[in-house]
Protein backbone atom coordinates (compact mmCIF):
# COMPACT_ATOMS: atom_id res chain seq x y z
CA UNK A 1 0.00 0.00 0.00
CA UNK A 2 1.10 3.54 -0.57
CA UNK A 3 0.63 6.62 1.60
CA UNK A 4 -2.75 7.61 0.12
CA UNK A 5 -4.20 4.11 0.42
CA UNK A 6 -3.09 3.95 4.05
CA UNK A 7 -4.57 7.26 5.15
CA UNK A 8 -7.85 6.55 3.36
CA UNK A 9 -8.15 3.16 5.12
CA UNK A 10 -7.23 4.66 8.50
CA UNK A 11 -9.72 7.52 8.09
CA UNK A 12 -12.38 4.94 7.18
CA UNK A 13 -11.58 3.01 10.35
CA UNK A 14 -12.07 6.14 12.46
CA UNK A 15 -15.32 6.94 10.66
CA UNK A 16 -16.54 3.47 11.54
CA UNK A 17 -15.72 3.99 15.22
CA UNK A 18 -17.46 7.39 15.32
CA UNK A 19 -20.54 5.86 13.71
CA UNK A 20 -20.64 2.98 16.24
CA UNK A 21 -20.10 5.22 19.30
CA UNK A 22 -23.10 5.05 21.61
CA UNK A 23 -24.27 8.69 21.99
CA UNK A 24 -26.27 8.02 25.18
CA UNK A 25 -23.22 6.49 26.84
CA UNK A 26 -21.10 9.41 25.64
CA UNK A 27 -23.59 11.93 27.05
CA UNK A 28 -23.69 10.10 30.39
CA UNK A 29 -19.88 10.33 30.53
CA UNK A 30 -20.04 14.06 29.73
CA UNK A 31 -22.66 14.50 32.48
CA UNK A 32 -20.22 12.99 35.00
CA UNK A 33 -17.49 15.42 34.00
CA UNK A 34 -19.90 18.35 33.97
CA UNK A 35 -21.09 17.83 37.56
CA UNK A 36 -17.72 17.03 39.15
CA UNK A 37 -15.32 19.80 40.11
CA UNK A 38 -12.41 17.54 41.10
CA UNK A 39 -11.33 14.91 38.57
CA UNK A 40 -8.54 12.34 38.78
CA UNK A 41 -7.31 10.64 35.60
CA UNK A 42 -5.03 7.70 34.87
CA UNK A 43 -3.90 5.73 31.83
CA UNK A 44 -0.66 4.14 30.63
CA UNK A 45 1.26 3.85 27.39
CA UNK A 46 -0.18 5.56 24.33
CA UNK A 47 -3.63 5.47 25.95
CA UNK A 48 -2.08 7.36 28.85
CA UNK A 49 -0.66 10.00 26.54
CA UNK A 50 -4.15 10.62 25.15
CA UNK A 51 -5.49 10.68 28.72
CA UNK A 52 -2.93 13.30 29.77
CA UNK A 53 -3.98 15.49 26.84
CA UNK A 54 -7.59 15.11 27.97
CA UNK A 55 -6.65 15.99 31.56
CA UNK A 56 -4.96 19.16 30.32
CA UNK A 57 -8.01 20.27 28.37
CA UNK A 58 -10.32 19.55 31.32
CA UNK A 59 -8.12 21.88 33.36
CA UNK A 60 -8.48 24.48 30.61
CA UNK A 61 -12.25 24.08 31.06
CA UNK A 62 -11.83 25.09 34.71
CA UNK A 63 -11.91 21.66 36.34
CA UNK A 64 -9.51 20.77 39.14
CA UNK A 65 -7.67 17.88 37.51
CA UNK A 66 -5.05 15.56 38.94
CA UNK A 67 -2.92 12.93 37.22
CA UNK A 68 -2.64 9.96 39.57
CA UNK A 69 1.12 9.43 39.29
CA UNK A 70 2.09 13.08 39.93
CA UNK A 71 3.77 13.63 43.30
CA UNK A 72 1.47 16.58 44.00
CA UNK A 73 -1.74 14.57 43.53
CA UNK A 74 -3.92 14.83 46.66
CA UNK A 75 -5.97 12.04 48.15
CA UNK A 76 -9.25 11.08 46.52
CA UNK A 77 -12.47 11.60 48.44
CA UNK A 78 -16.18 11.00 48.22
CA UNK A 79 -17.57 13.30 45.55
CA UNK A 80 -14.45 13.17 43.36
CA UNK A 81 -14.50 11.62 39.89
CA UNK A 82 -11.88 9.08 38.85
CA UNK A 83 -11.52 8.34 35.13
CA UNK A 84 -9.27 5.46 34.12
CA UNK A 85 -8.42 4.72 30.51
CA UNK A 86 -7.92 0.96 30.35
CA UNK A 87 -8.20 -0.23 26.76
CA UNK A 88 -8.37 -3.96 27.42
CA UNK A 89 -9.86 -3.51 30.88
CA UNK A 90 -7.25 -5.95 32.14
CA UNK A 91 -4.24 -3.76 32.97
CA UNK A 92 -3.61 -4.93 36.53
CA UNK A 93 -2.08 -1.88 38.17
CA UNK A 94 -4.79 0.35 36.68
CA UNK A 95 -7.43 -1.97 38.10
CA UNK A 96 -5.72 -1.82 41.50
CA UNK A 97 -5.89 2.01 41.50
CA UNK A 98 -9.52 1.79 40.36
CA UNK A 99 -10.31 -0.47 43.33
CA UNK A 100 -8.61 2.02 45.67
CA UNK A 101 -10.65 4.88 44.20
CA UNK A 102 -13.83 2.90 44.89
CA UNK A 103 -12.69 2.37 48.51
CA UNK A 104 -12.04 6.13 48.80
CA UNK A 105 -15.64 6.79 47.79
CA UNK A 106 -14.94 8.39 44.41
CA UNK A 107 -17.31 8.06 41.49
CA UNK A 108 -15.44 5.91 38.98
CA UNK A 109 -15.60 5.56 35.21
CA UNK A 110 -13.56 3.50 32.79
CA UNK A 111 -12.90 4.36 29.14
CA UNK A 112 -12.30 1.06 27.38
CA UNK A 113 -12.29 -0.79 24.11
CA UNK A 114 -13.20 -4.03 25.87
CA UNK A 115 -16.22 -3.71 28.16
CA UNK A 116 -15.97 -7.38 29.15
CA UNK A 117 -12.66 -6.61 30.87
CA UNK A 118 -12.30 -6.55 34.66
CA UNK A 119 -12.27 -2.74 34.94
CA UNK A 120 -15.82 -2.42 33.64
CA UNK A 121 -17.10 -4.62 36.45
CA UNK A 122 -15.42 -2.46 39.09
CA UNK A 123 -16.21 1.06 37.84
CA UNK A 124 -19.53 2.79 38.41
CA UNK A 125 -19.82 3.49 34.67
CA UNK A 126 -18.02 3.00 31.42
CA UNK A 127 -17.49 4.64 28.09
CA UNK A 128 -17.03 1.97 25.45
CA UNK A 129 -14.96 3.21 22.51
CA UNK A 130 -15.61 0.51 19.86
CA UNK A 131 -12.14 0.57 18.30
CA UNK A 132 -9.66 -2.28 17.97
CA UNK A 133 -7.58 -2.29 21.14
CA UNK A 134 -4.51 -4.26 22.20
CA UNK A 135 -5.58 -7.48 23.94
CA UNK A 136 -9.26 -6.59 23.65
CA UNK A 137 -11.90 -9.32 23.43
CA UNK A 138 -15.07 -7.53 22.39
CA UNK A 139 -16.65 -6.80 18.99
CA UNK A 140 -15.18 -3.53 17.72
CA UNK A 141 -14.22 -1.81 14.49
CA UNK A 142 -11.29 -3.90 13.30
CA UNK A 143 -8.07 -2.29 12.17
CA UNK A 144 -5.32 -3.01 9.69
CA UNK A 145 -2.99 -1.12 12.04
CA UNK A 146 -0.80 -2.81 14.65
CA UNK A 147 -1.76 -3.42 18.28
CA UNK A 148 -4.03 -0.73 19.74
CA UNK A 149 -3.28 2.05 17.28
CA UNK A 150 -6.91 2.63 16.29
CA UNK A 151 -8.14 2.90 19.89
CA UNK A 152 -5.23 5.12 20.94
CA UNK A 153 -5.57 7.48 17.97
CA UNK A 154 -9.32 7.61 18.34
CA UNK A 155 -9.06 8.66 21.99
CA UNK A 156 -7.33 11.90 20.98
CA UNK A 157 -10.11 12.86 18.58
CA UNK A 158 -12.96 11.68 20.79
CA UNK A 159 -11.56 13.48 23.85
CA UNK A 160 -11.19 16.69 21.82
CA UNK A 161 -14.79 16.44 20.64
CA UNK A 162 -15.89 15.91 24.24
CA UNK A 163 -13.97 19.00 25.34
CA UNK A 164 -15.73 21.05 22.66
CA UNK A 165 -19.12 19.71 23.80
CA UNK A 166 -18.26 20.53 27.42
CA UNK A 167 -17.00 23.98 26.43
CA UNK A 168 -20.42 24.70 24.96
CA UNK A 169 -22.28 23.17 27.90
CA UNK A 170 -20.18 25.20 30.38
CA UNK A 171 -20.77 28.30 28.24
CA UNK A 172 -17.06 28.99 27.86
CA UNK A 173 -15.17 30.55 24.99
CA UNK A 174 -11.88 29.48 23.45
CA UNK A 175 -10.38 32.64 24.96
CA UNK A 176 -11.55 31.70 28.46
CA UNK A 177 -9.96 28.30 28.03
CA UNK A 178 -6.75 29.83 26.67
CA UNK A 179 -6.55 32.13 29.71
CA UNK A 180 -5.94 28.98 31.79
CA UNK A 181 -3.11 27.81 29.52
CA UNK A 182 0.34 27.62 31.12
CA UNK A 183 1.95 31.03 30.60
CA UNK A 184 5.54 30.33 31.67
CA UNK A 185 6.84 28.47 28.66
C-alpha positions as CSV (number, residue, x, y, z in Angstrom):
1,X,0.0,0.0,0.0
2,X,1.1,3.5,-0.6
3,X,0.6,6.6,1.6
4,X,-2.7,7.6,0.1
5,X,-4.2,4.1,0.4
6,X,-3.1,3.9,4.1
7,X,-4.6,7.3,5.1
8,X,-7.8,6.6,3.4
9,X,-8.2,3.2,5.1
10,X,-7.2,4.7,8.5
11,X,-9.7,7.5,8.1
12,X,-12.4,4.9,7.2
13,X,-11.6,3.0,10.4
14,X,-12.1,6.1,12.5
15,X,-15.3,6.9,10.7
16,X,-16.5,3.5,11.5
17,X,-15.7,4.0,15.2
18,X,-17.5,7.4,15.3
19,X,-20.5,5.9,13.7
20,X,-20.6,3.0,16.2
21,X,-20.1,5.2,19.3
22,X,-23.1,5.0,21.6
23,X,-24.3,8.7,22.0
24,X,-26.3,8.0,25.2
25,X,-23.2,6.5,26.8
26,X,-21.1,9.4,25.6
27,X,-23.6,11.9,27.0
28,X,-23.7,10.1,30.4
29,X,-19.9,10.3,30.5
30,X,-20.0,14.1,29.7
31,X,-22.7,14.5,32.5
32,X,-20.2,13.0,35.0
33,X,-17.5,15.4,34.0
34,X,-19.9,18.4,34.0
35,X,-21.1,17.8,37.6
36,X,-17.7,17.0,39.1
37,X,-15.3,19.8,40.1
38,X,-12.4,17.5,41.1
39,X,-11.3,14.9,38.6
40,X,-8.5,12.3,38.8
41,X,-7.3,10.6,35.6
42,X,-5.0,7.7,34.9
43,X,-3.9,5.7,31.8
44,X,-0.7,4.1,30.6
45,X,1.3,3.9,27.4
46,X,-0.2,5.6,24.3
47,X,-3.6,5.5,26.0
48,X,-2.1,7.4,28.9
49,X,-0.7,10.0,26.5
50,X,-4.2,10.6,25.1
51,X,-5.5,10.7,28.7
52,X,-2.9,13.3,29.8
53,X,-4.0,15.5,26.8
54,X,-7.6,15.1,28.0
55,X,-6.7,16.0,31.6
56,X,-5.0,19.2,30.3
57,X,-8.0,20.3,28.4
58,X,-10.3,19.5,31.3
59,X,-8.1,21.9,33.4
60,X,-8.5,24.5,30.6
61,X,-12.2,24.1,31.1
62,X,-11.8,25.1,34.7
63,X,-11.9,21.7,36.3
64,X,-9.5,20.8,39.1
65,X,-7.7,17.9,37.5
66,X,-5.0,15.6,38.9
67,X,-2.9,12.9,37.2
68,X,-2.6,10.0,39.6
69,X,1.1,9.4,39.3
70,X,2.1,13.1,39.9
71,X,3.8,13.6,43.3
72,X,1.5,16.6,44.0
73,X,-1.7,14.6,43.5
74,X,-3.9,14.8,46.7
75,X,-6.0,12.0,48.2
76,X,-9.2,11.1,46.5
77,X,-12.5,11.6,48.4
78,X,-16.2,11.0,48.2
79,X,-17.6,13.3,45.6
80,X,-14.5,13.2,43.4
81,X,-14.5,11.6,39.9
82,X,-11.9,9.1,38.9
83,X,-11.5,8.3,35.1
84,X,-9.3,5.5,34.1
85,X,-8.4,4.7,30.5
86,X,-7.9,1.0,30.4
87,X,-8.2,-0.2,26.8
88,X,-8.4,-4.0,27.4
89,X,-9.9,-3.5,30.9
90,X,-7.3,-6.0,32.1
91,X,-4.2,-3.8,33.0
92,X,-3.6,-4.9,36.5
93,X,-2.1,-1.9,38.2
94,X,-4.8,0.3,36.7
95,X,-7.4,-2.0,38.1
96,X,-5.7,-1.8,41.5
97,X,-5.9,2.0,41.5
98,X,-9.5,1.8,40.4
99,X,-10.3,-0.5,43.3
100,X,-8.6,2.0,45.7
101,X,-10.6,4.9,44.2
102,X,-13.8,2.9,44.9
103,X,-12.7,2.4,48.5
104,X,-12.0,6.1,48.8
105,X,-15.6,6.8,47.8
106,X,-14.9,8.4,44.4
107,X,-17.3,8.1,41.5
108,X,-15.4,5.9,39.0
109,X,-15.6,5.6,35.2
110,X,-13.6,3.5,32.8
111,X,-12.9,4.4,29.1
112,X,-12.3,1.1,27.4
113,X,-12.3,-0.8,24.1
114,X,-13.2,-4.0,25.9
115,X,-16.2,-3.7,28.2
116,X,-16.0,-7.4,29.1
117,X,-12.7,-6.6,30.9
118,X,-12.3,-6.6,34.7
119,X,-12.3,-2.7,34.9
120,X,-15.8,-2.4,33.6
121,X,-17.1,-4.6,36.5
122,X,-15.4,-2.5,39.1
123,X,-16.2,1.1,37.8
124,X,-19.5,2.8,38.4
125,X,-19.8,3.5,34.7
126,X,-18.0,3.0,31.4
127,X,-17.5,4.6,28.1
128,X,-17.0,2.0,25.4
129,X,-15.0,3.2,22.5
130,X,-15.6,0.5,19.9
131,X,-12.1,0.6,18.3
132,X,-9.7,-2.3,18.0
133,X,-7.6,-2.3,21.1
134,X,-4.5,-4.3,22.2
135,X,-5.6,-7.5,23.9
136,X,-9.3,-6.6,23.7
137,X,-11.9,-9.3,23.4
138,X,-15.1,-7.5,22.4
139,X,-16.6,-6.8,19.0
140,X,-15.2,-3.5,17.7
141,X,-14.2,-1.8,14.5
142,X,-11.3,-3.9,13.3
143,X,-8.1,-2.3,12.2
144,X,-5.3,-3.0,9.7
145,X,-3.0,-1.1,12.0
146,X,-0.8,-2.8,14.7
147,X,-1.8,-3.4,18.3
148,X,-4.0,-0.7,19.7
149,X,-3.3,2.1,17.3
150,X,-6.9,2.6,16.3
151,X,-8.1,2.9,19.9
152,X,-5.2,5.1,20.9
153,X,-5.6,7.5,18.0
154,X,-9.3,7.6,18.3
155,X,-9.1,8.7,22.0
156,X,-7.3,11.9,21.0
157,X,-10.1,12.9,18.6
158,X,-13.0,11.7,20.8
159,X,-11.6,13.5,23.8
160,X,-11.2,16.7,21.8
161,X,-14.8,16.4,20.6
162,X,-15.9,15.9,24.2
163,X,-14.0,19.0,25.3
164,X,-15.7,21.1,22.7
165,X,-19.1,19.7,23.8
166,X,-18.3,20.5,27.4
167,X,-17.0,24.0,26.4
168,X,-20.4,24.7,25.0
169,X,-22.3,23.2,27.9
170,X,-20.2,25.2,30.4
171,X,-20.8,28.3,28.2
172,X,-17.1,29.0,27.9
173,X,-15.2,30.6,25.0
174,X,-11.9,29.5,23.4
175,X,-10.4,32.6,25.0
176,X,-11.5,31.7,28.5
177,X,-10.0,28.3,28.0
178,X,-6.8,29.8,26.7
179,X,-6.5,32.1,29.7
180,X,-5.9,29.0,31.8
181,X,-3.1,27.8,29.5
182,X,0.3,27.6,31.1
183,X,2.0,31.0,30.6
184,X,5.5,30.3,31.7
185,X,6.8,28.5,28.7
